[in-house]
Amino acid sequence: MKRFLCALAAVGAVATAPASAQTLRTFRCSNSTVLRVIFDGRRGTATIVPFGRPSIRLDRREEAGGFFRYARRNTELRGTLQQIQWRSGAAEWICRP
């Protein structure tokens, strides 16, 4: 009986969990960097998670058709899910899935 109640509670917890609007995408850039990006449509942010470095949260700036643009200070991420351009300061890389 105890196992049944635990299983029922687990199913209820999964069924009532809020849907996530976050999408994780992984890209390989022209400088061989592997870049993980968490797109959060609900908040209008993209969080860049470079390997071994602190993450960078960018805010949505504009969209046109299938293109997107996220920026903050001197960092920008723009393109489509098939190819992005990541700019940090004066450096810029092309990244693909």
C-alpha positions in Angstrom: 0.0 0.0 0.0 2.8 2.4 0.9 4.5 1.7 -2.5 1.2 2.4 -4.3 0.8 5.7 -2.5 4.4 6.8 -3.2 3.9 5.9 -6.9 0.6 7.8 -7.0 2.3 10.8 -5.5 5.1 10.7 -8.0 2.7 10.5 -10.9 0.7 13.4 -9.5 3.9 15.5 -9.1 4.9 14.9 -12.7 1.4 15.6 -14.0 1.2 18.9 -12.2 4.7 20.2 -13.0 4.6 23.4 -15.0 5.5 23.2 -18.7 8.9 24.7 -19.4 9.4 27.2 -22.2 13.2 26.7 -22.2 15.0 25.0 -25.0 18.7 23.9 -24.8 20.7 24.0 -28.1 24.3 23.1 -28.6 26.5 24.7 -31.3 30.1 24.3 -32.5 31.7 27.6 -33.4 34.3 28.4 -36.0 37.0 28.7 -33.2 36.1 25.1 -32.1 34.3 26.3 -29.0 31.2 24.3 -28.0 28.5 26.7 -27.1 25.3 25.7 -25.2 22.4 28.2 -25.4 19.3 28.1 -23.3 16.5 29.9 -25.0 13.7 31.0 -22.7 10.7 32.1 -24.7 8.6 33.1 -21.7 11.3 35.5 -20.3 12.6 36.6 -23.7 16.2 35.6 -22.8 19.0 33.5 -24.2 21.6 32.2 -21.7 25.0 31.4 -23.3 26.8 28.6 -21.3 30.4 28.5 -22.7 32.4 25.5 -21.5 34.4 26.3 -18.4 33.3 29.9 -18.2 30.5 31.8 -16.5 27.1 31.9 -18.2 25.9 35.1 -20.0 22.2 36.0 -20.0 21.1 38.1 -23.0 17.8 39.8 -23.6 15.7 39.6 -26.7 16.1 42.7 -28.9 14.2 42.1 -32.1 12.9 39.4 -34.4 12.2 39.3 -38.1 10.8 36.2 -39.7 12.9 33.2 -38.5 15.7 35.4 -37.3 16.4 36.4 -33.7 18.7 38.8 -31.9 19.7 38.7 -28.2 22.1 41.3 -26.7 23.6 42.7 -23.5 26.4 45.2 -23.3 29.1 44.1 -25.8 27.8 40.6 -26.4 25.3 39.6 -29.1 23.8 36.4 -30.4 21.8 36.6 -33.7 20.7 34.3 -36.5 18.5 31.2 -36.7 18.7 27.8 -35.0 20.6 26.5 -38.1 23.4 29.1 -37.8 24.2 31.8 -35.3 26.7 34.6 -35.0 28.1 35.1 -31.5 29.9 38.4 -30.9 31.7 39.2 -27.7 33.6 42.5 -27.8 35.5 42.7 -31.1 35.6 39.0 -31.6 32.9 37.2 -33.7 32.3 33.6 -34.5 29.9 31.6 -36.7 28.3 28.6 -34.9 26.3 25.7 -36.2 24.4 22.8 -34.5 
